[in-house]
Amino acid sequence: MRKKKVRKPSKFSKLINVLAIIMLVMTPFVIVGTKAFVSNINFDVEKLKSKISKQEKTNESLNMKINELASLENIQEVAKEYGLEYNNDNIKIVMK
């Protein structure tokens, strides 16, 4: 009877097997890490959206205050406080 020759795996096939095992072990960790990173980014985005909303409300409030202070009634009131008066004869119209 003949003895069967047993082939030893080559270094290349051993390397491929080791890399495949490492990839199979590391893949779940990479997926979980990536999802955690995305979750943190989404949380930061929501915080920034909240800040933006708050700032927009503040800006709107300040614009209303500006419009109130720039109203004709308010300007006339302030003018009277400083002794100024409205004189239609002093108004000059300049046209281009």
C-alpha positions as CSV (number, residue, x, y, z in Angstrom):
1,M,0.0,0.0,0.0
2,R,1.0,3.4,-0.8
3,K,1.2,6.2,1.8
4,K,-0.8,9.2,0.9
5,K,1.2,12.4,0.7
6,V,-0.2,15.0,3.1
7,R,0.2,18.4,1.8
8,K,1.1,21.1,4.3
9,P,-0.8,24.4,3.8
10,S,1.4,27.1,2.2
11,K,2.3,30.3,4.0
12,F,0.0,32.3,1.7
13,S,-3.1,30.2,2.5
14,K,-2.3,30.4,6.2
15,L,-2.1,34.2,5.9
16,I,-5.4,34.3,4.0
17,N,-7.1,32.2,6.7
18,V,-5.7,34.4,9.5
19,L,-6.8,37.6,7.8
20,A,-10.3,36.1,7.2
21,I,-10.6,35.2,10.9
22,I,-9.4,38.7,12.0
23,M,-11.9,40.3,9.6
24,L,-14.8,38.1,10.9
25,V,-13.9,39.0,14.5
26,M,-13.4,42.7,13.9
27,T,-16.4,43.4,11.7
28,P,-19.0,43.5,14.5
29,F,-16.8,45.9,16.5
30,V,-16.4,48.2,13.5
31,I,-20.1,48.2,12.9
32,V,-21.0,49.0,16.5
33,G,-18.3,51.7,16.6
34,T,-19.6,53.3,13.4
35,K,-23.2,53.3,14.7
36,A,-22.1,54.9,18.0
37,F,-20.2,57.6,16.1
38,V,-23.2,58.3,13.9
39,S,-25.4,58.4,16.9
40,N,-23.1,61.0,18.6
41,I,-23.1,63.1,15.5
42,N,-26.9,63.0,15.3
43,F,-27.1,64.1,18.9
44,D,-24.8,67.0,18.2
45,V,-26.9,68.0,15.2
46,E,-30.0,68.0,17.3
47,K,-28.3,70.2,19.9
48,L,-27.2,72.6,17.2
49,K,-30.8,72.7,15.7
50,S,-32.1,73.6,19.1
51,K,-29.5,76.4,19.5
52,I,-30.4,77.7,16.0
53,S,-34.1,77.7,16.8
54,K,-33.5,79.6,20.0
55,Q,-31.3,82.1,18.2
56,E,-34.0,82.6,15.5
57,K,-36.6,83.3,18.2
58,T,-34.2,85.8,19.8
59,N,-33.5,87.5,16.4
60,E,-37.2,87.7,15.7
61,S,-37.8,89.3,19.1
62,L,-35.1,91.8,18.4
63,N,-36.4,92.6,15.0
64,M,-39.8,93.3,16.5
65,K,-38.2,95.6,19.0
66,I,-36.3,97.4,16.2
67,N,-39.6,97.9,14.3
68,E,-41.3,99.2,17.4
69,L,-38.5,101.7,18.1
70,A,-38.4,102.8,14.4
71,S,-42.1,103.4,14.2
72,L,-43.2,106.9,13.3
73,E,-45.1,107.4,16.6
74,N,-42.0,106.5,18.6
75,I,-39.8,108.8,16.5
76,Q,-42.2,111.7,17.0
77,E,-42.3,111.0,20.7
78,V,-38.5,111.1,21.0
79,A,-38.4,114.2,18.8
80,K,-40.8,116.0,21.2
81,E,-38.6,115.0,24.1
82,Y,-35.6,116.7,22.6
83,G,-37.6,119.8,21.5
84,L,-37.7,119.0,17.8
85,E,-40.8,119.7,15.8
86,Y,-42.2,118.7,12.4
87,N,-42.1,121.5,9.9
88,N,-43.3,120.7,6.4
89,D,-41.7,123.9,4.9
90,N,-38.2,122.6,5.7
91,I,-38.6,119.4,3.8
92,K,-36.8,119.3,0.5
93,I,-37.4,116.7,-2.1
94,V,-34.3,115.5,-4.0
95,M,-34.8,113.5,-7.2
96,K,-32.2,111.8,-9.3
